[in-house]
């Protein structure tokens, strides 16, 4: 199965994400995005729910980015079993 993400707006934030970035951390993410673009992958499930990279996507949206500027092969689709939690 290969999902295709056309727009950053398709990505849904994880309401259970415990990584609350500090204002300083958010600014560093923004600077990195401005200088380097997406330097790491974001991890989503088959329904485009973010599992990793919430801060990156949040700051990219604040910067007005409309697309995920990374090869789609870097976007990883995973299935998490409730037994793994």
Rosetta silent file (secondary structure, phi, psi, omega in degrees, C-alpha in Angstrom):
SEQUENCE: XXXXXXXXXXXXXXXXXXXXXXXXXXXXXXXXXXXXXXXXXXXXXXXXXXXXXXXXXXXXXXXXXXXXXXXXXXXXXXXXXXXXX
SCORE:     score description
SCORE:     0.000 S_00000001
   1 L     0.000  130.282  179.164    0.000    0.000    0.000 S_00000001
   2 L  -126.402  111.396  175.840    1.386    3.378   -0.962 S_00000001
   3 L   -84.249  149.158  177.445   -0.271    6.512    0.326 S_00000001
   4 L  -121.517  124.332 -179.982    0.374    9.760   -1.470 S_00000001
   5 L  -101.967  113.617 -178.730    0.423   12.988    0.456 S_00000001
   6 L   -87.014  -32.714 -172.852   -0.355   15.928   -1.800 S_00000001
   7 L  -139.260  147.367  177.400   -0.616   18.626    0.854 S_00000001
   8 H   -63.124  -23.866 -179.891    0.711   19.253    4.335 S_00000001
   9 H   -69.029  -16.854  177.669   -2.916   19.895    5.332 S_00000001
  10 H   -71.558  -21.033 -177.015   -3.639   16.177    4.886 S_00000001
  11 L   -79.871  132.851 -176.696   -1.486   15.407    7.933 S_00000001
  12 E  -108.813  133.807 -178.937   -3.392   15.164   11.214 S_00000001
  13 L   -70.981  147.567  177.679   -1.780   15.983   14.549 S_00000001
  14 L   -81.507  111.246 -178.420   -1.496   13.314   17.230 S_00000001
  15 L   -68.940  -12.514  179.077   -3.724   14.412   20.097 S_00000001
  16 L  -101.751   10.541 -179.511   -1.753   12.090   22.401 S_00000001
  17 L   -68.099  123.383 -178.358    1.635   13.599   21.565 S_00000001
  18 L   -95.473   -5.251 -178.258    3.454   14.329   24.822 S_00000001
  19 L   -84.656   90.861  179.986    6.380   16.186   23.227 S_00000001
  20 L   -92.125  105.052 -175.859    5.403   19.782   23.943 S_00000001
  21 L   -68.892  142.541  174.586    8.110   21.878   22.298 S_00000001
  22 L   -73.621  161.314  175.011    9.386   24.966   24.078 S_00000001
  23 H   -56.363  -38.264  179.385    9.162   28.315   22.280 S_00000001
  24 H   -65.943  -41.348  178.392   12.942   28.165   21.793 S_00000001
  25 H   -63.684  -39.508  177.851   12.696   24.652   20.347 S_00000001
  26 H   -63.729  -40.434  178.231    9.978   25.743   17.945 S_00000001
  27 H   -64.067  -38.436  177.366   12.139   28.629   16.736 S_00000001
  28 H   -64.427  -40.371  177.527   15.030   26.223   16.117 S_00000001
  29 H   -62.875  -43.973  178.621   12.746   23.966   14.084 S_00000001
  30 H   -59.351  -47.514 -179.635   11.570   26.977   12.054 S_00000001
  31 H   -60.400  -41.785  179.091   15.143   28.115   11.381 S_00000001
  32 H   -63.494  -42.274  178.083   16.105   24.615   10.306 S_00000001
  33 H   -63.663  -40.235  179.926   13.125   24.403    7.942 S_00000001
  34 H   -66.420  -40.009 -177.336   13.959   27.801    6.438 S_00000001
  35 H   -80.198  -42.730 -167.863   17.619   26.904    5.903 S_00000001
  36 H  -118.153   -7.558 -172.549   17.421   23.225    5.048 S_00000001
  37 L    71.981 -161.612  178.966   13.827   22.316    4.286 S_00000001
  38 L   -70.735  110.014 -178.685   12.569   19.043    5.685 S_00000001
  39 L   -94.097   -7.879  178.428   15.725   17.438    7.035 S_00000001
  40 L  -144.753  163.272 -178.883   14.022   14.421    8.494 S_00000001
  41 L   -77.901  160.638  166.387   11.031   12.297    7.783 S_00000001
  42 L  -108.513  151.120 -177.837    7.670   12.510    9.431 S_00000001
  43 E  -113.184  126.308 -179.737    5.972    9.275   10.419 S_00000001
  44 E  -130.056  157.927  173.009    2.288    8.803    9.697 S_00000001
  45 E   -90.901 -175.496 -175.569   -0.144    5.921    9.833 S_00000001
  46 L   -65.150  -15.577  179.048   -2.347    4.822    6.945 S_00000001
  47 L  -101.820   15.127  179.449   -4.882    7.536    7.836 S_00000001
  48 L    67.243   22.196  173.542   -2.281   10.352    7.724 S_00000001
  49 E   -80.566  128.468 -179.878   -2.205   10.684   11.528 S_00000001
  50 E   -69.175  131.530  174.371    1.186   11.961   12.628 S_00000001
  51 E  -108.238  -35.294  176.505    3.129    9.575   14.821 S_00000001
  52 E  -142.067  141.074  179.212    6.441   11.441   14.624 S_00000001
  53 L   100.969   17.734  179.484    7.283   14.904   13.408 S_00000001
  54 H   -55.964  -45.388 -178.762    4.398   16.838   14.946 S_00000001
  55 H   -64.808  -39.784  179.263    6.656   19.812   15.728 S_00000001
  56 H   -62.699  -46.122 -179.119    8.147   19.851   12.237 S_00000001
  57 H   -67.483  -40.934  178.998    4.715   19.861   10.607 S_00000001
  58 H   -59.432  -45.955 -178.841    3.387   22.492   13.033 S_00000001
  59 H   -71.610  -34.573  177.218    6.273   24.864   12.281 S_00000001
  60 H   -62.732  -40.467  177.241    6.091   24.160    8.537 S_00000001
  61 H   -64.536  -41.818  178.436    2.437   25.182    8.595 S_00000001
  62 H   -61.072  -32.527  178.884    3.318   28.362   10.521 S_00000001
  63 L   -80.372   -2.934  177.785    5.856   29.150    7.799 S_00000001
  64 L    85.124   12.825  178.877    3.113   28.750    5.206 S_00000001
  65 L   -68.156  139.509 -177.722    4.477   25.590    3.613 S_00000001
  66 L  -107.255  -22.742 -177.442    1.833   23.795    1.586 S_00000001
  67 L  -122.223  156.015  173.028    3.679   20.628    0.592 S_00000001
  68 L   -83.819  105.008 -174.149    5.793   18.076    2.372 S_00000001
  69 L   -82.569   62.022  175.946    9.141   18.859    0.731 S_00000001
  70 L  -149.501  155.099  177.259   10.612   15.398    0.976 S_00000001
  71 L   -59.406  139.921 -179.171   10.549   12.319   -1.191 S_00000001
  72 H   -63.461  -20.282  178.398    7.426   10.308   -0.479 S_00000001
  73 H   -67.961  -18.921  179.132    9.639    7.275    0.055 S_00000001
  74 H   -82.765  -23.731  177.438   10.845    8.915    3.280 S_00000001
  75 L   -73.699  122.116 -172.618    7.326    9.171    4.656 S_00000001
  76 E  -104.336  129.321  177.512    6.868    5.947    6.570 S_00000001
  77 E  -104.075  124.591 -176.496    3.477    4.315    7.009 S_00000001
  78 E  -128.859  156.782  173.771    3.226    2.062   10.036 S_00000001
  79 L  -116.128  123.388  179.992    0.601    0.014   11.771 S_00000001
  80 L  -106.897  127.997  177.699    0.814    0.045   15.550 S_00000001
  81 L   -84.304  143.845  176.825   -0.761   -2.745   17.502 S_00000001
  82 H   -64.433  -19.124  178.001   -2.405   -1.913   20.808 S_00000001
  83 H   -71.969  -21.961 -178.794   -0.346   -4.796   22.211 S_00000001
  84 H   -79.104  -16.372 -176.210    2.819   -2.808   21.560 S_00000001
  85 L   -86.018    0.000    0.000    1.714    0.027   23.837 S_00000001
